[in-house]
Amino acid sequence: MAAGFSYGRGGMQVTVSAEQLTPSQQRPASPCVGVCRIEQASGLCAGCLRTLDEIAAWSKLDETGRERVWVQLDERRLPGARRAA
């Protein structure tokens, strides 16, 4: 089974696999890692790699909008990826 999580209540244990979760359920609530510094050259946060616009919009984005940002962040983390916004 792929990574997922288990939880229990009242003696009953339920295991949920990653395949059963939507993309937003598999990700943290926010990309923020607490290293909040915008890099002059790229315009990206040194910690989470978001732009200021992405950071400002995060709390207003729906699940689809947040997933779009997550996909862009995944691409920005690739070796040799262009880190400029």
Buried (B, 14 or more C-beta within 10 A) or exposed (E): EEEBEEEEEEEEEEEEEEEEBEEBEBBEEEBBEEEEEBEEEBBBBEBBBBBEEBBEBBEEEEEEEBBEBBEBBEEBEEEEEEEEB
